[in-house]
Amino acid sequence: MEITCISCPVGCRLSVQVENGQVLSVGGNACPRGEIYARQECVDPRRMVTAVIPVQGGLSPLSVKTRSPIAKRLIRPCMRALAEVELSAPVEAGQVVLSDVCGTGVDIVATKSVERA
C-alpha cells in the first residue's frame, strides 16, 4: 500500500506492507514520525474534526473542534451529534460544547469566544 505522510511538510511517499490487519513494514519515510503515522493510518485512522455551529443570541457562529483525533469512521456520527447541539451566547473559548462525542471519550470544545448580540 502506498500512502503520503502528513506528519510534517516533507510529505514522504510511504510504502506500507499490511497483512491480516497488522503493519509488517514501512519504507520511504525520512523521519521516525513517518513510520508512526503509517502504522496508525493503516490500522486505525484518526482525524481531528472541526465544524461551525450556530449560537442563539450570539454575534457570530461558533467554531468547534475535537480535543483530540477520533476514529475516521466516526466523523459522520460526530457531525450528526453536533447538528443537535443548541448553544446560547455567551460561549467561552475552550468551553466543552459536547462531552464524550459518540462514546469516544473525546470532548468537542469551542475554539473561540462568542459574545451576546
All heavy atoms as an XYZ file, in Angstrom:
853
protein
N       0.854     -1.166      0.000
C       0.000      0.000      0.000
C       0.901      1.229      0.000
O       1.916      1.253      0.672
C      -0.892     -0.056      1.254
C      -1.592      1.208      1.609
S      -2.542      1.170      3.156
C      -3.526     -0.281      2.954
N       0.521      2.235     -0.772
C       1.252      3.494     -0.841
C       0.397      4.596     -0.223
O      -0.766      4.741     -0.562
C       1.565      3.858     -2.297
C       2.453      2.873     -3.015
C       3.915      3.019     -2.641
O       4.366      4.155     -2.427
O       4.595      1.988     -2.550
N       0.998      5.360      0.701
C       0.304      6.499      1.304
C       1.278      7.661      1.398
O       2.487      7.473      1.332
C      -0.291      6.173      2.698
C       0.792      5.803      3.705
C      -1.341      5.084      2.608
C       0.293      5.644      5.126
N       0.740      8.863      1.550
C       1.566     10.052      1.740
C       1.496     10.452      3.201
O       0.415     10.620      3.760
C       1.072     11.216      0.856
O       1.118     10.798     -0.509
C       1.922     12.449      1.039
N       2.660     10.607      3.796
C       2.726     11.004      5.205
C       2.339     12.475      5.340
O       2.773     13.319      4.555
C       4.140     10.780      5.743
S       4.315     11.222      7.478
N       1.527     12.786      6.350
C       1.108     14.167      6.604
C       1.596     14.654      7.964
O       1.116     15.644      8.480
C      -0.430     14.315      6.485
C      -1.141     13.417      7.491
C      -0.883     14.051      5.059
C      -2.639     13.662      7.583
N       2.594     13.970      8.537
C       3.096     14.345      9.860
C       3.975     15.584      9.831
O       4.135     16.241     10.846
C       3.880     13.191     10.483
O       3.007     12.145     10.807
N       4.582     15.872      8.694
C       5.414     17.067      8.574
C       5.304     17.582      7.138
O       4.729     16.913      6.274
C       6.859     16.765      8.970
S       7.813     15.836      7.758
N       5.877     18.734      6.831
C       5.743     19.315      5.489
C       6.434     18.540      4.360
O       6.161     18.791      3.191
C       6.383     20.701      5.638
C       6.373     20.994      7.090
C       6.487     19.672      7.777
N       7.313     17.598      4.671
C       8.032     16.872      3.619
C       7.079     16.051      2.755
O       7.211     16.009      1.539
C       9.146     15.979      4.220
C       9.804     15.126      3.152
C      10.179     16.841      4.923
N       6.091     15.393      3.346
C       5.112     14.615      2.588
C       5.700     13.383      1.933
O       5.473     13.131      0.749
N       6.442     12.610      2.685
C       7.074     11.393      2.150
C       6.034     10.424      1.604
O       4.955     10.271      2.171
C       7.869     10.680      3.245
S       9.248     11.614      3.898
N       6.395      9.760      0.494
C       5.574      8.669     -0.040
C       5.999      7.416      0.699
O       7.159      7.010      0.622
C       5.793      8.486     -1.538
C       5.197      9.578     -2.395
C       3.695      9.626     -2.396
N       3.125      8.420     -2.993
C       1.878      8.027     -2.785
N       1.084      8.719     -2.010
N       1.422      6.943     -3.351
N       5.087      6.851      1.437
C       5.386      5.681      2.258
C       4.883      4.412      1.588
O       3.783      4.383      1.048
C       4.744      5.814      3.636
C       5.075      7.086      4.417
C       4.273      7.131      5.709
C       6.558      7.180      4.688
N       5.682      3.394      1.664
C       5.297      2.074      1.200
C       5.055      1.233      2.454
O       5.957      1.059      3.273
C       6.422      1.470      0.360
O       6.084      0.167     -0.026
N       3.821      0.762      2.597
C       3.434      0.053      3.813
C       2.957     -1.349      3.455
O       2.092     -1.509      2.586
C       2.311      0.812      4.562
C       2.010      0.158      5.902
C       2.666      2.274      4.749
N       3.516     -2.328      4.120
C       3.081     -3.709      3.914
C       2.194     -4.096      5.096
O       2.633     -4.077      6.250
C       4.276     -4.654      3.818
C       3.879     -6.072      3.501
C       5.085     -6.997      3.400
O       6.213     -6.634      3.701
N       4.823     -8.221      2.969
N       0.935     -4.433      4.774
C      -0.051     -4.799      5.790
C      -0.535     -6.207      5.503
O      -0.850     -6.547      4.360
C      -1.250     -3.821      5.793
C      -2.273     -4.200      6.850
C      -0.783     -2.392      5.984
N      -0.609     -7.007      6.542
C      -1.120     -8.369      6.399
C      -1.965     -8.703      7.620
O      -1.532     -8.504      8.758
C       0.044     -9.352      6.277
C      -0.373    -10.754      5.873
C       0.833    -11.638      5.623
O       1.601    -11.320      4.701
O       0.994    -12.612      6.379
N      -3.175     -9.190      7.366
C      -4.097     -9.566      8.445
C      -4.294     -8.444      9.465
O      -4.323     -8.683     10.669
C      -3.616    -10.836      9.153
C      -3.595    -12.036      8.228
O      -4.473    -12.182      7.379
N      -2.597    -12.880      8.382
N      -4.406     -7.212      8.966
C      -4.664     -6.077      9.844
C      -3.473     -5.618     10.658
O      -3.627     -4.803     11.560
N      -2.277     -6.092     10.336
C      -1.074     -5.669     11.049
C      -0.048     -5.133     10.072
O       0.132     -5.680      8.985
C      -0.479     -6.831     11.841
C      -1.356     -7.268     12.981
C      -0.585     -8.106     13.993
O       0.574     -8.433     13.798
N      -1.240     -8.431     15.082
N       0.617     -4.067     10.473
C       1.661     -3.475      9.640
C       2.940     -4.285      9.828
O       3.444     -4.419     10.935
C       1.894     -1.994     10.011
C       3.057     -1.418      9.218
C       0.632     -1.189      9.775
N       3.451     -4.834      8.714
C       4.681     -5.626      8.762
C       5.918     -4.770      8.521
O       6.966     -5.011      9.131
C       4.620     -6.756      7.728
C       3.460     -7.742      7.872
C       3.505     -8.770      6.758
C       3.488     -8.413      9.234
N       5.789     -3.765      7.628
C       6.941     -2.907      7.356
C       6.484     -1.571      6.797
O       5.408     -1.459      6.216
C       7.890     -3.579      6.369
O       7.277     -3.704      5.102
N       7.355     -0.574      7.000
C       7.122      0.773      6.482
C       8.423      1.234      5.847
O       9.490      1.120      6.452
C       6.718      1.764      7.603
C       6.568      3.170      7.051
C       5.453      1.313      8.305
N       8.341      1.767      4.639
C       9.527      2.292      3.966
C       9.243      3.622      3.327
O       8.089      3.987      3.099
N      10.293      4.374      3.044
C      10.167      5.653      2.360
C      10.081      6.854      3.276
O      10.057      7.991      2.800
N      10.067      6.623      4.575
C       9.958      7.745      5.499
C      11.336      8.364      5.765
O      12.322      7.664      5.937
C       9.302      7.329      6.814
C       9.924      6.109      7.450
O      10.043      5.069      6.810
N      10.325      6.230      8.703
N      11.376      9.706      5.780
C      12.619     10.428      6.038
C      12.842     10.671      7.529
O      13.940     11.033      7.937
C      12.605     11.760      5.292
N      11.810     10.466      8.332
C      11.951     10.670      9.773
C      11.112      9.626     10.513
O      10.250      8.973      9.909
C      11.540     12.083     10.167
S       9.768     12.422     10.081
N      11.337      9.458     11.809
C      10.583      8.454     12.577
C       9.078      8.703     12.620
O       8.293      7.778     12.761
C      11.170      8.554     13.987
C      12.470      9.256     13.840
C      12.357     10.106     12.608
N       8.668      9.969     12.469
C       7.230     10.274     12.508
C       6.484      9.586     11.374
O       5.317      9.234     11.507
C       6.994     11.785     12.460
C       7.434     12.473     13.740
C       7.036     13.915     13.761
N       7.787     14.658     12.752
C       7.625     15.950     12.516
N       6.733     16.638     13.186
N       8.343     16.548     11.595
N       7.149      9.367     10.253
C       6.522      8.707      9.116
C       6.101      7.288      9.441
O       5.010      6.845      9.066
N       6.950      6.563     10.135
C       6.602      5.191     10.497
C       5.447      5.171     11.492
O       4.522      4.368     11.365
C       7.800      4.452     11.088
C       7.452      3.016     11.417
C       8.638      2.142     11.741
O       9.787      2.594     11.619
O       8.389      0.983     12.115
N       5.485      6.068     12.456
C       4.394      6.151     13.441
C       3.073      6.466     12.727
O       2.047      5.831     12.972
C       4.707      7.209     14.516
C       5.922      6.761     15.347
C       3.494      7.478     15.398
C       6.518      7.861     16.208
N       3.113      7.454     11.818
C       1.916      7.835     11.072
C       1.378      6.659     10.259
O       0.186      6.368     10.282
C       2.213      9.027     10.153
C       1.081      9.314      9.205
C      -0.064      9.973      9.645
C       1.128      8.897      7.878
C      -1.128     10.211      8.787
C       0.069      9.140      7.015
C      -1.045      9.789      7.475
O      -2.093     10.021      6.618
N       2.268      5.972      9.526
C       1.845      4.859      8.672
C       1.198      3.752      9.479
O       0.164      3.195      9.086
C       3.040      4.311      7.889
N       1.776      3.415     10.600
C       1.220      2.336     11.435
C      -0.175      2.706     11.937
O      -1.084      1.889     11.920
C       2.165      2.005     12.587
C       3.420      1.307     12.092
C       4.370      0.899     13.219
N       5.531      0.243     12.677
C       5.573     -1.023     12.284
N       4.502     -1.774     12.392
N       6.676     -1.542     11.784
N      -0.352      3.948     12.354
C      -1.664      4.402     12.827
C      -2.668      4.467     11.676
O      -3.783      3.970     11.776
C      -1.543      5.772     13.490
C      -2.855      6.367     13.970
C      -3.390      5.683     15.195
O      -2.660      5.469     16.150
N      -4.653      5.335     15.192
N      -2.268      5.065     10.584
C      -3.167      5.303      9.450
C      -3.664      4.006      8.819
O      -4.806      3.924      8.385
C      -2.453      6.161      8.393
C      -3.318      6.543      7.235
C      -4.465      7.479      7.573
O      -4.509      8.046      8.680
O      -5.346      7.651      6.722
N      -2.835      3.000      8.786
C      -3.212      1.748      8.128
C      -4.019      0.813      9.022
O      -4.676     -0.097      8.524
C      -1.962      1.031      7.617
S      -1.196      1.905      6.240
N      -3.989      1.029     10.320
C      -4.690      0.136     11.243
C      -5.907      0.820     11.883
O      -6.967      0.223     11.995
C      -3.724     -0.375     12.342
C      -4.444     -1.231     13.351
C      -2.581     -1.165     11.705
N      -5.754      2.066     12.282
C      -6.827      2.785     12.970
C      -6.744      4.269     12.631
O      -6.321      5.073     13.454
C      -6.710      2.565     14.487
C      -7.818      3.231     15.271
O      -8.907      3.462     14.716
O      -7.589      3.535     16.463
N      -7.147      4.674     11.404
C      -7.024      6.077     11.020
C      -7.871      6.989     11.898
O      -9.011      6.669     12.222
C      -7.504      6.100      9.569
C      -8.287      4.857      9.382
C      -7.776      3.859     10.374
N      -7.273      8.108     12.290
C      -7.938      9.079     13.161
C      -7.801     10.471     12.580
O      -6.824     10.762     11.904
C      -7.332      9.036     14.572
C      -7.586      7.703     15.233
C      -7.054      7.639     16.651
N      -7.581      6.432     17.258
C      -8.707      6.366     17.957
N      -9.398      7.458     18.171
N      -9.122      5.225     18.454
N      -8.784     11.314     12.881
C      -8.781     12.684     12.384
C      -9.312     13.632     13.450
O     -10.189     13.270     14.236
C      -9.677     12.836     11.146
C      -9.278     11.989      9.955
C      -8.008     12.513      9.301
N      -7.676     11.787      8.103
C      -6.957     10.659      8.057
N      -6.508     10.106      9.162
N      -6.687     10.083      6.906
N      -8.804     14.863     13.413
C      -9.422     15.945     14.172
C     -10.680     16.324     13.407
O     -10.697     16.273     12.174
C      -8.502     17.164     14.248
C      -7.243     16.951     15.055
S      -7.531     16.718     16.814
C      -8.029     18.357     17.312
N     -11.714     16.691     14.118
C     -12.948     17.141     13.480
C     -13.136     18.617     13.841
O     -13.036     18.982     15.012
C     -14.167     16.311     13.948
C     -15.454     16.879     13.379
C     -13.987     14.856     13.562
N     -13.381     19.426     12.828
C     -13.685     20.840     13.044
C     -15.030     21.141     12.397
O     -15.400     20.513     11.407
C     -12.604     21.760     12.435
O     -12.538     21.526     11.037
C     -11.243     21.500     13.066
N     -15.738     22.083     12.969
C     -17.055     22.439     12.442
C     -17.417     23.839     12.923
O     -16.729     24.433     13.762
C     -18.109     21.438     12.908
N     -18.499     24.343     12.395
C     -19.066     25.627     12.814
C     -20.523     25.366     13.165
O     -21.244     24.722     12.400
C     -18.950     26.683     11.699
C     -19.617     27.987     12.105
C     -17.494     26.925     11.340
N     -20.940     25.844     14.353
C     -22.319     25.642     14.786
C     -22.933     26.983     15.174
O     -22.225     27.908     15.575
C     -22.422     24.619     15.942
C     -21.602     25.050     17.158
C     -21.950     23.242     15.484
C     -21.744     24.134     18.363
N     -24.263     27.108     15.055
C     -24.915     28.364     15.414
C     -24.948     28.564     16.933
O     -24.935     27.601     17.699
C     -26.330     28.206     14.852
C     -26.543     26.740     14.721
C     -25.195     26.119     14.523
N     -25.001     29.831     17.325
C     -25.134     30.197     18.737
C     -26.313     31.145     18.849
O     -26.291     32.243     18.282
C     -23.852     30.870     19.280
C     -24.049     31.298     20.726
C     -22.651     29.951     19.140
N     -27.337     30.707     19.567
C     -28.530     31.537     19.740
C     -28.161     32.792     20.523
O     -27.538     32.718     21.583
C     -29.603     30.736     20.469
C     -30.940     31.406     20.492
C     -31.995     30.481     21.066
O     -31.744     29.719     21.980
N     -33.190     30.568     20.503
N     -28.516     33.950     19.967
C     -28.244     35.224     20.623
C     -26.798     35.657     20.523
O     -26.381     36.594     21.195
N     -26.018     34.998     19.668
C     -24.602     35.331     19.549
C     -24.323     36.270     18.390
O     -25.126     36.409     17.469
N     -23.161     36.907     18.447
C     -22.744     37.809     17.387
C     -22.264     37.066     16.143
O     -22.229     37.643     15.062
C     -21.611     38.722     17.888
C     -22.000     39.753     18.941
C     -20.761     40.442     19.496
C     -22.962     40.773     18.347
N     -21.892     35.805     16.308
C     -21.383     35.030     15.172
C     -21.554     33.543     15.461
O     -21.798     33.155     16.606
C     -19.901     35.346     14.946
O     -19.137     34.934     16.056
N     -21.414     32.708     14.439
C     -21.414     31.266     14.692
C     -20.149     30.889     15.463
O     -19.202     31.678     15.565
C     -21.413     30.643     13.297
C     -21.358     31.744     12.319
C     -21.298     33.031     13.040
N     -20.121     29.677     15.974
C     -19.020     29.216     16.815
C     -18.230     28.122     16.113
O     -18.804     27.129     15.664
C     -19.586     28.664     18.135
C     -18.574     28.058     19.099
C     -17.652     29.134     19.654
C     -19.293     27.332     20.219
N     -16.923     28.302     16.035
C     -16.065     27.229     15.521
C     -15.724     26.298     16.682
O     -15.471     26.741     17.802
C     -14.802     27.801     14.878
O     -14.077     28.579     15.799
N     -15.772     25.000     16.395
C     -15.507     23.981     17.408
C     -14.575     22.919     16.832
O     -14.414     22.818     15.617
C     -16.816     23.302     17.898
C     -17.738     24.306     18.572
C     -17.535     22.593     16.758
N     -13.956     22.138     17.715
C     -13.093     21.048     17.269
C     -13.044     19.968     18.337
O     -13.351     20.211     19.503
C     -11.679     21.530     16.970
C     -10.909     21.938     18.221
C      -9.494     22.339     17.873
C      -8.709     22.632     19.120
N      -7.752     21.623     19.462
N     -12.666     18.770     17.907
C     -12.440     17.704     18.884
C     -11.159     18.036     19.631
O     -10.219     18.609     19.072
C     -12.309     16.331     18.192
O     -11.347     16.417     17.141
C     -13.635     15.848     17.628
N     -11.122     17.661     20.903
C      -9.935     17.919     21.722
C      -8.747     17.076     21.246
O      -7.596     17.461     21.404
C     -10.244     17.636     23.184
C      -9.281     18.294     24.134
C      -9.603     18.033     25.588
N     -10.842     18.572     26.066
C     -11.002     19.788     26.592
N      -9.996     20.610     26.653
N     -12.171     20.171     27.046
N      -9.040     15.924     20.660
C      -8.015     15.044     20.092
C      -8.650     14.293     18.921
O      -9.872     14.293     18.767
C      -7.473     14.080     21.149
O      -8.499     13.282     21.674
N      -7.846     13.647     18.092
C      -8.408     12.938     16.942
C      -9.346     11.798     17.358
O      -9.147     11.177     18.405
C      -7.177     12.378     16.224
C      -6.039     13.217     16.686
C      -6.376     13.602     18.093
N     -10.353     11.555     16.520
C     -11.269     10.427     16.729
C     -11.167      9.497     15.525
O     -10.655      9.884     14.471
C     -12.731     10.883     16.939
C     -13.279     11.590     15.697
C     -12.857     11.754     18.180
C     -14.774     11.856     15.744
N     -11.664      8.286     15.676
C     -11.640      7.322     14.576
C     -12.330      7.926     13.355
O     -13.412      8.513     13.456
C     -12.326      6.032     14.991
N     -11.700      7.774     12.213
C     -12.216      8.340     10.968
C     -13.640      7.868     10.680
O     -14.473      8.633     10.197
C     -11.275      7.947      9.827
C     -11.510      8.640      8.536
C     -10.427      8.248      7.535
C     -10.713      8.818      6.177
N      -9.678      8.420      5.210
N     -13.961      6.633     11.040
C     -15.287      6.077     10.776
C     -16.373      6.778     11.594
O     -17.558      6.645     11.317
C     -15.298      4.573     11.054
C     -15.027      4.209     12.481
C     -14.971      2.700     12.731
N     -14.478      2.408     14.041
C     -15.142      2.590     15.166
N     -16.371      3.061     15.140
N     -14.607      2.307     16.335
N     -15.978      7.558     12.612
C     -16.948      8.244     13.468
C     -17.164      9.710     13.098
O     -17.904     10.420     13.778
C     -16.519      8.139     14.936
C     -16.547      6.740     15.526
C     -15.994      6.744     16.940
C     -17.955      6.176     15.504
N     -16.557     10.162     12.012
C     -16.701     11.573     11.642
C     -18.153     11.923     11.337
O     -18.686     12.913     11.854
C     -15.776     11.943     10.470
C     -14.320     11.884     10.924
C     -16.126     13.333      9.926
C     -13.308     12.088      9.819
N     -18.833     11.133     10.534
C     -20.252     11.445     10.212
C     -21.140     11.396     11.442
O     -21.932     12.319     11.662
C     -20.763     10.537      9.113
C     -20.220     10.947      7.783
C     -20.797     10.154      6.662
N     -20.058     10.535      5.468
C     -20.506     10.426      4.265
N     -21.699      9.945      4.055
N     -19.776     10.798      3.242
N     -21.055     10.349     12.277
C     -21.858     10.369     13.502
C     -21.535     11.572     14.393
O     -22.427     12.154     15.013
C     -21.502      9.055     14.196
C     -21.030      8.147     13.107
C     -20.374      9.057     12.107
N     -20.283     11.973     14.423
C     -19.881     13.142     15.196
C     -20.559     14.393     14.651
O     -21.094     15.204     15.417
C     -18.359     13.287     15.159
S     -17.716     14.782     15.930
N     -20.570     14.554     13.336
C     -21.205     15.721     12.726
C     -22.714     15.718     12.975
O     -23.314     16.779     13.203
C     -20.891     15.776     11.231
C     -19.415     15.997     10.925
S     -18.733     17.497     11.646
C     -19.462     18.721     10.579
N     -23.333     14.540     12.949
C     -24.768     14.454     13.253
C     -25.028     14.870     14.703
O     -25.993     15.579     14.993
C     -25.298     13.052     12.989
C     -25.491     12.757     11.504
C     -26.291     11.488     11.255
N     -25.584     10.285     11.663
C     -24.772      9.580     10.891
N     -24.551      9.961      9.648
N     -24.190      8.494     11.347
N     -24.157     14.442     15.608
C     -24.303     14.830     17.021
C     -24.145     16.334     17.175
O     -24.888     16.975     17.937
C     -23.292     14.076     17.886
N     -23.205     16.921     16.455
C     -23.011     18.373     16.526
C     -24.217     19.135     15.990
O     -24.534     20.215     16.469
C     -21.763     18.788     15.746
C     -20.450     18.658     16.493
C     -19.281     18.886     15.562
C     -20.411     19.614     17.670
N     -24.905     18.578     15.015
C     -26.087     19.224     14.446
C     -27.204     19.346     15.476
O     -28.092     20.184     15.329
C     -26.569     18.463     13.220
N     -27.161     18.532     16.512
C     -28.184     18.551     17.564
C     -27.843     19.495     18.718
O     -28.671     19.736     19.589
C     -28.391     17.135     18.120
C     -28.830     16.117     17.079
C     -30.188     16.449     16.490
O     -31.084     16.871     17.252
O     -30.344     16.299     15.263
N     -26.625     20.015     18.743
C     -26.187     20.885     19.838
C     -26.867     22.240     19.727
O     -26.892     22.849     18.658
C     -24.650     21.049     19.834
C     -24.201     22.101     20.845
C     -23.972     19.724     20.109
N     -27.435     22.699     20.847
C     -28.043     24.028     20.913
C     -27.317     24.832     21.978
O     -27.290     24.439     23.140
C     -29.531     23.915     21.238
C     -30.327     23.248     20.137
C     -31.813     23.184     20.441
O     -32.264     23.824     21.418
O     -32.516     22.491     19.697
N     -26.714     25.934     21.563
C     -25.958     26.798     22.469
C     -26.567     28.185     22.497
O     -27.108     28.656     21.503
C     -24.507     26.920     22.004
C     -23.639     25.682     22.073
C     -22.282     25.971     21.441
C     -23.468     25.225     23.503
N     -26.413     28.824     23.626
C     -26.810     30.219     23.767
C     -25.590     31.028     24.168
O     -24.752     30.557     24.935
C     -27.892     30.374     24.841
O     -29.067     29.699     24.452
N     -25.500     32.249     23.647
C     -24.394     33.141     23.986
C     -24.539     33.594     25.428
O     -25.655     33.664     25.941
C     -24.387     34.332     23.040
N     -23.441     33.840     26.101
C     -22.065     33.806     25.627
C     -21.454     32.392     25.720
O     -21.896     31.568     26.514
C     -21.345     34.748     26.577
C     -22.082     34.593     27.873
C     -23.528     34.366     27.472
N     -20.446     32.172     24.883
C     -19.668     30.933     24.907
C     -18.204     31.335     25.002
O     -17.760     32.243     24.303
C     -19.898     30.096     23.629
C     -19.059     28.831     23.657
C     -21.372     29.767     23.448
N     -17.463     30.672     25.872
C     -16.051     30.985     26.063
C     -15.152     30.021     25.290
O     -15.464     28.828     25.207
C     -15.688     30.911     27.556
C     -16.380     31.935     28.414
C     -15.991     33.356     28.061
O     -14.799     33.606     27.765
O     -16.887     34.223     28.061
N     -14.053     30.522     24.771
C     -13.069     29.666     24.099
C     -12.616     28.583     25.072
O     -12.378     28.851     26.248
C     -11.876     30.491     23.637
N     -12.557     27.357     24.589
C     -12.146     26.223     25.427
C     -13.291     25.530     26.137
O     -13.120     24.450     26.687
N     -14.476     26.139     26.108
C     -15.646     25.551     26.760
C     -16.037     24.254     26.063
O     -16.049     24.176     24.840
C     -16.801     26.552     26.698
C     -18.098     26.073     27.296
C     -19.186     27.137     27.183
O     -18.920     28.329     27.254
N     -20.417     26.690     26.997
N     -16.355     23.233     26.832
C     -16.824     21.974     26.261
C     -18.260     22.179     25.792
O     -19.124     22.570     26.569
C     -16.747     20.826     27.297
C     -17.383     19.553     26.742
C     -15.310     20.564     27.699
N     -18.504     21.927     24.509
C     -19.850     22.090     23.964
C     -20.536     20.745     23.767
O     -21.755     20.690     23.637
C     -19.861     22.911     22.655
C     -19.328     24.316     22.905
C     -19.083     22.233     21.561
N     -19.758     19.667     23.746
C     -20.315     18.316     23.650
C     -19.305     17.351     24.263
O     -18.192     17.217     23.765
C     -20.601     17.947     22.190
C     -21.232     16.593     21.913
C     -22.567     16.442     22.640
C     -21.412     16.392     20.423
N     -19.696     16.712     25.356
C     -18.804     15.777     26.045
C     -18.876     14.394     25.432
O     -19.937     13.969     24.978
C     -19.199     15.662     27.526
O     -19.045     16.891     28.171
N     -17.754     13.706     25.429
C     -17.690     12.289     25.046
C     -18.440     12.009     23.741
O     -19.299     11.138     23.683
C     -18.244     11.433     26.194
C     -18.053      9.955     25.977
O     -17.138      9.568     25.239
O     -18.846      9.170     26.539
N     -18.082     12.743     22.698
C     -18.791     12.603     21.424
C     -18.747     11.153     20.942
O     -17.702     10.522     20.910
C     -18.247     13.578     20.357
C     -16.819     13.263     19.966
C     -19.146     13.609     19.133
N     -19.893     10.611     20.642
C     -20.055      9.251     20.090
C     -19.375      8.181     20.943
O     -18.906      7.168     20.419
C     -19.557      9.186     18.656
S     -20.415     10.302     17.539
N     -19.303      8.406     22.239
C     -18.711      7.419     23.136
C     -17.205      7.266     22.990
O     -16.639      6.256     23.408
N     -16.539      8.274     22.426
C     -15.097      8.200     22.190
C     -14.262      8.599     23.393
O     -13.058      8.367     23.413
C     -14.696      9.125     21.028
O     -15.038     10.468     21.391
C     -15.362      8.735     19.728
N     -14.885      9.276     24.357
C     -14.126      9.841     25.462
C     -13.515     11.188     25.103
O     -12.819     11.793     25.901
N     -13.789     11.673     23.887
C     -13.228     12.932     23.396
C     -14.315     14.007     23.436
O     -15.436     13.783     22.980
C     -12.686     12.770     21.954
C     -12.204     14.104     21.403
C     -11.574     11.736     21.923
N     -13.956     15.166     23.983
C     -14.882     16.298     24.044
C     -14.725     17.174     22.815
O     -13.652     17.254     22.216
C     -14.596     17.159     25.279
C     -14.854     16.430     26.581
O     -15.664     15.482     26.594
O     -14.233     16.817     27.593
N     -15.819     17.874     22.482
C     -15.787     18.909     21.449
C     -15.754     20.240     22.188
O     -16.564     20.472     23.093
C     -17.018     18.835     20.532
C     -17.122     17.447     19.946
C     -17.000     19.965     19.524
C     -17.161     17.307     18.489
N     -14.794     21.090     21.812
C     -14.600     22.353     22.517
C     -14.711     23.536     21.566
O     -14.453     23.421     20.364
C     -13.224     22.391     23.236
C     -13.145     21.325     24.316
C     -12.081     22.242     22.259
N     -15.088     24.681     22.141
C     -15.157     25.933     21.390
C     -13.738     26.413     21.108
O     -12.874     26.356     21.992
C     -15.917     26.985     22.191
N     -13.497     26.883     19.898
C     -12.160     27.386     19.563
C     -12.078     28.895     19.659
O     -11.003     29.474     19.476
C     -11.744     26.959     18.141
O     -12.636     27.533     17.203
C     -11.734     25.444     18.015
N     -13.203     29.541     19.936
C     -13.211     30.990     20.126
C     -14.359     31.352     21.064
O     -15.199     30.518     21.383
C     -13.374     31.725     18.791
C     -14.756     31.550     18.166
C     -14.908     32.401     16.914
C     -16.349     32.434     16.455
N     -16.557     33.369     15.363
N     -14.383     32.577     21.511
C     -15.479     33.072     22.353
C     -16.503     33.757     21.472
O     -16.169     34.364     20.452
C     -14.966     34.081     23.375
O     -14.064     33.437     24.266
N     -17.782     33.612     21.849
C     -18.865     34.304     21.153
C     -19.657     35.072     22.200
O     -20.157     34.499     23.169
C     -19.794     33.309     20.406
C     -21.002     34.041     19.826
C     -19.028     32.566     19.323
N     -19.718     36.389     22.000
C     -20.426     37.285     22.911
C     -21.895     37.369     22.524
O     -22.287     37.008     21.418
C     -19.800     38.678     22.863
C     -18.324     38.712     23.221
C     -18.040     38.242     24.633
O     -18.859     38.532     25.534
O     -17.010     37.573     24.828
N     -22.704     37.891     23.447
C     -24.121     38.137     23.148
C     -24.240     39.264     22.136
O     -23.454     40.200     22.141
C     -24.857     38.529     24.426
C     -25.150     37.382     25.326
C     -26.120     37.812     26.434
N     -26.390     36.701     27.285
C     -25.857     36.503     28.478
N     -25.034     37.415     28.969
N     -26.143     35.448     29.192
N     -25.248     39.169     21.300
C     -25.510     40.211     20.301
C     -26.036     41.457     20.978
O     -26.622     41.439     22.010
C     -26.517     39.711     19.274
